[in-house]
Amino acid sequence: MTGIYKITNPFNEIYVGQSKNIIRRFKTYKTLNISVKTQTKLFTSFIEYGVENHNFEVIEECEICDLNGYDKNNTRFIKLWLK
């Protein structure tokens, strides 16, 4: 599944991302794979509050060629870790 996803922490702070394979991305996050450590705020939130206390959801499925366009055109709906 390709598209845009969001992860919400227990304090309703939201991280929005995109992936060519959302299912694999969610599994990577949930297992705290080494690649998650490069996303410092997200990784810290997982460690601090527990991955199981975050809500993972797909916002929109789209074609790979539309990923960047969707991400750029819909930022008005997105709050990115505003703390």
Buried (B, 14 or more C-beta within 10 A) or exposed (E): BBBBBBBBBEEEBBBBBBBEEBEEBBEBBBEEEEEBEEBEEBBEBBEEBEBEEBEBEBBBEBEEEBBEEBBEEEEEEEEEBEE
